[in-house]
Amino acid sequence: MEVDIEELKDMLESNRLLELSQKLKEAFASHPDLERLGHDHLLASSAFNRAKREYGTKLMTGPNFAHAEATYLNILLNLISELKTLLPTLKAKPPQPVPKPEPSHDLEKLKREANRLFLRKEYALALALYEQVLDLHPDDETAFKRARGCHEELEKAMHKPTPTPTPAADPRENLRKAIGSGMLTDFVRERGGKWTHIDWIDLRDKAFARFGPMPEKELGDALESSRNQWQKSHIPEGFVLIQGGTFLMGGVEDDLEKPIHPVTVSDFLMARYPVTQRLWQEVVGDNPSHFSGCPDCPVENVNWYQAVEFCNALSKREGLRPCYAGSGDAITCDWTANGYRLPTEAEWEYAAGGGSSGRTKWAGTDSEAELVKFAWYNKNSESKTHPVRKLDPNGLDLYHMSGNVWEWCWDWFGIYSSAAQPNPQGPLSGSRRVLRGGSWGSGANRARVAYRRSYSPVNRDYLSGFRLVLPLSSRQA
């Protein structure tokens, strides 16, 4: 069969995983020499499907699922690369169907383990094993019936009727009791302001069991109100909660952006806009900016070392534990500290592009024609910086992630690895630090979220500033 490698890469980059998996399955089944890749794909898909069932289909931001997803994306990327290498060698060979494997000792062992789990009513784990059996032997009627039985039992569990104690006279009174008990506040605090659909179902059932029937929608509204109150007290003014996840980092338009690779980042807080001249002057006492006299414009003309020193000074002023220690090339970051720091390059690109879904080429848009609504760059800047929050933010409510000033990141500059990475912090050493986002003097190409620039940490100019991040622990009680 004809295989379009670029189409497969596009499916991977746009997260069309089901469609991609089917295309790969067809490709690997088209020739016996691709049987090994087909086997690797089968094992990877089964492991990923098992992770989705184990952690819940709605649990898309937890660290366990994120790691499983990043591993799966990396395997798919490697399979596509190997397929691209092997295809030219197969053109002279006629395609043949791959023979179905005969039952083996390992297969029988797999079936026995699946049956054991089924009898113990561990349906999610049993289903994963039955699916592996059916992938190898689609005609296995017993495995098919048991898999269907697992599906039915899991469906029953998801739609089990809500416990109903003795009905109270007034459901709204039950709701008031639930709110007054503090269970919603405790729920929000224990989960750090975020939860899964499964968590919500569990809370709802507990509320119904303890206080009786109540309006479900109003219970959800009350929970959202509790979350808003929690965020006001735990997220400092001017910051946004960036919920972690997995994304494909890098691009194809510049060699320094390659290879595209899966990266997972944890939750963190990021400033809505770059550090302003006003804040710099309050903390440091001077204003190094070339475009001075504009308190709400980004501070610029600062080097990487000055940005790091500012982070520590602001942390000390607010009673937080500074992140940075040491001097010169030996500066280190204490990632457990609760003070201010620079974003990692991965955190910056993740946030600029909009998080794990709905990612955009520039911060806020995929259209170059619309870029003037989101970024101050050489088309609309009049060769100067501009006050923050005068243009539209991106999808995460962050301003000027494209344009206005380049933003220093923590990382030493280095070539990307193709391997999946959780919370990468860049190379251990180097000679240049990373800047991201473009500036008032940049063209549209350099304002892309994937574009990379590096500079000696001692250099400074009127194009470069920085933005702050905080760990969630900085405000949690």
Steps between C-alpha positions, in 0.01 A plus 500: 500500500602863454603668825509879536759568773419873511132418557597273792713777653212746462267261682751472784551876530123565499443224761275291269623185672216261413527583130879475513488163679270356233723627218808349663322168555408485129854590397667241722258229383584566133840328498665219703818705545298749706374235744745609773375859484143373510577302814658808667196708403263240644681492836518883520131544414393236751707663777360845420139373489558325832626828649190683379274246665704481821517876556160581354422646159439843655827499697706678233726721715625268775872415506450124450287538190720782367807276523319215323384736224847650452652150471235397245555814289875439499453137388269611217756758390775234492276254311428760231874569465581128466218454249637789292844329497367157406248596230755551216638147557154343466398641162658209310324244716132413434274569800386189680260452786669446831408150623305486820710373787425156630396454860803495723583429858519878566157554344345228713662654806351837400154345471530326838598828668208680331257230616637521853445878510152462353396254771638741763281774345804713412335584169718790382821298527337189355369698201850624419629142482202372300559776246860386462376145442250620236764707325697177450199271446187691389304173471539402866130482592558453874726806522244699299214407733706571811616838359140591430410397853774725638363790295151441637618483861709817465205676338277400792756635746517836318124535499415354838202670659576775747455386862172635634447505876170586655380805302497830684212739468704769322785408259629859514533469876715193441716709266539772764606238753757356260647846437497585871678176590819617330524189282520707180775723640695196620458332160642803316789547745606135500515495118674832455211657311470237226335160468377239257149401399538185708590712806186708444276190478652370823434833678143514369426147622643575844293818529182315401573214739572733793235770455241358260393604148586852386510691169807359324561806282490733799739271687739532204458879501578511872812291442615738225440794735719330762771455238485870405537601866793260542674638192463859622681410822760269344581663166668839542371797308642521151566125472320219319478132595650301213369145526766251396478248221681347204568672169723468195785748546692649209424569135608438144562851367850538647767236562547615862135406568553137396426228580141532615478298821244427775543697822301496823487793740344521846265770626653842568406867533609748232485880495239636258754740351875572511657679797422870460722802555277591796555170681873498423542849644303409815727201566839614371476877525617591149377462142747366242250516213584671172131588461474649849219728611235233435429331838265240348735406216717189542835562662777433245873544464555238775721192467429148626696549823303815584173315437605222740608753765163673466317171559689443825453861615124486444481161676679640808277808502189279514637253755548216251799268474723610209553250220849602386838455664861533388650736247609513136476174308461314831154644581261224598123489543331339800185365334343428842517867606178702502647824365493670162704363209531510122295248299674203347501500122243216503269685740527813287413325170221296664334813641557717192336248269192459719575192713438139400207557260397761245863599446577792270795602279528842663384585852124533451458426128591280205445784256778743413231744386364506859841531667466878539220434750733300729858617448707817474748416223663682209172541314320704768746590780636829360844377612436513875352307791138553604307483831393151600140382459429730206450209257309171530634216718544143382264218597650475850455876568871575454601825330793565262632146484561599139667836445572811713821361658697177474469307827789333683451135598696293753655255253843492350452472124537148359385273216173319568481126565228295330423312823193572713589722793319589825569858622826552306733767641746522212870405480712506817743750349555721198605844382166652399161524671166463321268789408150454360210687343645765271491875563374831365777479239434140387324374191205263525723195456700574816183561700387137454470302824746234371771746393822485707764765561802496733728767639796525735358546853716811551359679193206737516314716250178695461329198341514265801307470828356212701191351662454338842368161603417352841440146623150428628652440844581872534144579606364171628435465866 
